[in-house]
Amino acid sequence: MNLLSEVRTMTDEEHRLLNEFVSDLYGISFPDERRQLLESRLKPRLQALDMSRFMDYYLRLQYSFDEEATSFTRLITNNESYFFRETRQFDALFEEAWPEITKGVNNGGPVRILCAGCSSGEEPYTLRIFSETQRHLFPRLAMKIDGFDIDQDRLDRATRAIYGRSSLRATGENQIRRFFTRTGSELYSLNEHLRQDTRFSPGNILDTSAYPNLGSYDALFCRNVLIYFSERALHRAIENFARAVRPGGYLFLGHAESIIGLSEAFETVRFERCIAYRRSR
Ligand SMILES: C[S@@+](CC[C@H](N)C(=O)[O-])C[C@H]1O[C@@H](n2cnc3c(N)ncnc32)[C@H](O)[C@@H]1O
């Protein structure tokens, strides 16, 4: 006999409260068209906690967030990422913006890159692989990469740097042989030298204390994250990005994301295969 309570359908009020909560906290929005998604993602957690109403879960978030944070964050985020995903922005960085960026770097120091919403590390490590393959074009390619994300589980995976086939679905066999070491039947460990100078930490795009080095980044990548943000959160994210990127540095977003007309702190730059944003001087 199943003694667990049946979870009731999410009411309008519960949807409104939960959506406001997530959106204020992380920027991620679940408007009407994504309401079912929110409901289906949270439902198993209510079942596990033996709760029948989404209101009970909302109250748990209100009053015991620290205990619930890990499970909740894992459930409401979309962590999809893979190596060599949308390479246009990487091409633009290394093939077009790089000479200007390196000119602006102080005292021959490393180029500093931030990946906001880095998930399990595929994006920052793809940047490493790109720089490795382009080393012959640019002698000075020392790079420090910081990555942060709200999902600790994903950050742990990023630090381990061991990936399955799904993360490597856009990576050619030659590249897999060159940059990874097979560690299990379908598991591949990124070679040690490509992990150097890449650090991961927990952090929220909406909270500037998450940014390890405000004002110092030559390029900031935030791809496939803002697409889920509320308008208010989007504005806050842009303000924070403007504080994180140095004057003359670049912001690269995903191909479906744009901040055109939303901020005077960035000017739009048209590269050959994508658009990016340069921090005004
Ligand atoms: C779809 S993944 C994109 C990963 C990577 N940027 C890419 O394009 O492959 C979105 C990531 O953003 C993270 N995220 C969502 N809201 C965030 C926030 N407010 N602060 C930091 N990370 C966030 C999620 O946890 C998730 O790992």
The ligand as an SDF file (V2000), in Angstrom:
LIG
                    3D

 27 29  0  0  0  0  0  0  0  0999 V2000
   21.9730   25.5530  -20.4850 C   0  0  0  0  0  0  0  0  0  0  0  0
   23.3240   25.6650  -19.4010 S   0  0  0  0  0  0  0  0  0  0  0  0
   24.4960   26.4750  -20.4190 C   0  0  0  0  0  0  0  0  0  0  0  0
   25.9240   26.0630  -20.1190 C   0  0  0  0  0  0  0  0  0  0  0  0
   26.9730   26.7070  -21.0220 C   0  0  0  0  0  0  0  0  0  0  0  0
   27.0010   28.1360  -20.8470 N   0  0  0  0  0  0  0  0  0  0  0  0
   26.7120   26.3540  -22.4640 C   0  0  0  0  0  0  0  0  0  0  0  0
   26.2750   27.2130  -23.2450 O   0  0  0  0  0  0  0  0  0  0  0  0
   26.9480   25.2030  -22.8450 O   0  0  0  0  0  0  0  0  0  0  0  0
   22.7650   26.9640  -18.2910 C   0  0  0  0  0  0  0  0  0  0  0  0
   23.5520   27.0090  -16.9850 C   0  0  0  0  0  0  0  0  0  0  0  0
   23.2980   28.2630  -16.3510 O   0  0  0  0  0  0  0  0  0  0  0  0
   23.2100   28.0660  -14.9560 C   0  0  0  0  0  0  0  0  0  0  0  0
   22.4820   29.1980  -14.3600 N   0  0  0  0  0  0  0  0  0  0  0  0
   21.1590   29.4910  -14.4680 C   0  0  0  0  0  0  0  0  0  0  0  0
   20.8820   30.6150  -13.7700 N   0  0  0  0  0  0  0  0  0  0  0  0
   22.0520   31.0260  -13.2150 C   0  0  0  0  0  0  0  0  0  0  0  0
   22.4100   32.1150  -12.3830 C   0  0  0  0  0  0  0  0  0  0  0  0
   21.5010   33.0210  -11.9500 N   0  0  0  0  0  0  0  0  0  0  0  0
   23.7020   32.2460  -11.9970 N   0  0  0  0  0  0  0  0  0  0  0  0
   24.6450   31.3490  -12.4110 C   0  0  0  0  0  0  0  0  0  0  0  0
   24.3630   30.2840  -13.1850 N   0  0  0  0  0  0  0  0  0  0  0  0
   23.0780   30.1260  -13.5990 C   0  0  0  0  0  0  0  0  0  0  0  0
   22.5050   26.7120  -14.8330 C   0  0  0  0  0  0  0  0  0  0  0  0
   22.7370   26.1110  -13.5800 O   0  0  0  0  0  0  0  0  0  0  0  0
   23.1200   25.9320  -15.9980 C   0  0  0  0  0  0  0  0  0  0  0  0
   24.2340   25.1700  -15.5830 O   0  0  0  0  0  0  0  0  0  0  0  0
  1  2  1  0
  2  3  1  0
  2 10  1  0
  3  4  1  0
  4  5  1  0
  5  6  1  0
  5  7  1  0
  7  8  2  0
  7  9  1  0
 10 11  1  0
 11 12  1  0
 11 26  1  0
 12 13  1  0
 13 14  1  0
 13 24  1  0
 14 15  1  0
 14 23  1  0
 15 16  2  0
 16 17  1  0
 17 18  1  0
 17 23  2  0
 18 19  1  0
 18 20  2  0
 20 21  1  0
 21 22  2  0
 22 23  1  0
 24 25  1  0
 24 26  1  0
 26 27  1  0
M  CHG  2   2   1   9  -1
M  END
$$$$
